[in-house]
Amino acid sequence: MNAISTPAIEDPRALLRHLYDVAVQRALPLHNTAAHLPPPPKGRTLVLGAGKAGGAMAQAVEALWPPEAPLSGLVVTRYGHIPPRPVGLAQRIEVVEAAHPVPDAAGLEAAQRILALTQGLTEDDLVLCLISGGGSSLLTLPCEGLTLEDKQRINRQLLESGAHIGEMNTVRKHLSRIKGGRLAAACTPARVVTLTISDVPGDDVSVIASGPTVADATTCADALDILRRYGIEVPAVVQQQLEAGALETPKPGDPRLARCTTNLIATPQQSLEAAAEAARALGVRAYVLSDEIEGESREVGKVHAALARSTALGRSSFEAPCVILSGGETTVTVRPRAEGQPKGRGGRAGEFCMGLAQALGGQANVWALAADTDGIDGVEDNAGALVTPDTLARAAAHGLKLADHLARNDAVGFFEPLGDLVVTGPTHTNVNDFRALLVTRS
């Protein structure tokens, strides 16, 4: 491929943002739902769902479901994540909003209502479950002995611990009355078809939104080990139930899940490949590292920096000019703050960019964008950030010390004064982290 010179490289920021937009577009529910919808059943169709893509998934089903076929249900999504309703599209599925990443009373009420809707289902009925990332927080129904306040505290501690998503969701499943296959079990004897958008490394459907409709192979003992590993306490009555195995989830082979199927309708790999194709269409080489990268965000940033530097210097198997793409779900361990130190703001993508910028040290010929495909990095209103060859020089001109911002996990405080935050608003989908590095020749 002759990609020695291309106008696309003349505006690195625009190119990187274009690739991000393409990746998001590939994962939008309306583009991916039709092929996975079952035919209407003999009985009624009940739609239940949770996740940051929930509103868009519900609208896709409403647009594609036969108008003469019965359709009703309830879906919960994050605050501000209901997309504008297309003109002329009748609403048949109720969509409500709740908090993410820490659950709130609205999410509790939504979960209670969703579980109640499963009562009275028959073999002739179909339950269509719409599941996407964020559902673990949005679909919250604490187990016996656990209050909402307990659940909120445990969620915060998990989020700040550096635990990876599989570990967090193992705990969440066992402290819930609706996750870990319990929602599907409650739908018996109806047929359950789950449409899911993956936001987890490896596309493990039992991990996405803590798998409310999927059998769970993890155990109470696994959840206890994780809680102990990260020093997270649960009420004594819950501890006792976990130790006794009383909070066990439905396992593979459970007869209550015999009529349940799950279809992945969008995945991180598909979005990365779409971005790679878009780069190649502009005459830029593209390499997809992996859609399963995990680890501390800042450390993953350092590894990407090493790869970009070697590529820029012609010491890599990747040939510059090129775009290097990766996805997955990194983690951020929140550092203790010194007394009087302001609280940091930011998420995984921003933390990655700080680690990357620090490790690059002003390396010429490397630009990068890292952003969450749901449009929200952590709990802020930005999706991520950009890194350029002059990031550190511009930061110094603003009196910003990168090491200080890394020490308090403050990506927003670092990149906002530089004008390098990526702000998209909610995208109405979620296939997790997106990272793109543009490397030209030295």
PyMOL commands that set and color helices and strands:
alter all, ss='L'
color gray80, all
select helices_A, chain A and resi 7-10+12-26+29-32+34-36+54-64+105-117+135-138+148-161+165-174+182-186+201-203+208-210+220-229+236-244+255-257+268-281+297-312+348-360+391-397+402-407+411-415
alter helices_A, ss='H'
color red, helices_A
select strands_A, chain A and resi 45-50+72-78+94-98+126-131+191-197+260-266+285-288+322-328+366-372+384-387+421-422+433-439
alter strands_A, ss='S'
color yellow, strands_A
deselect
rebuild
show_as cartoon
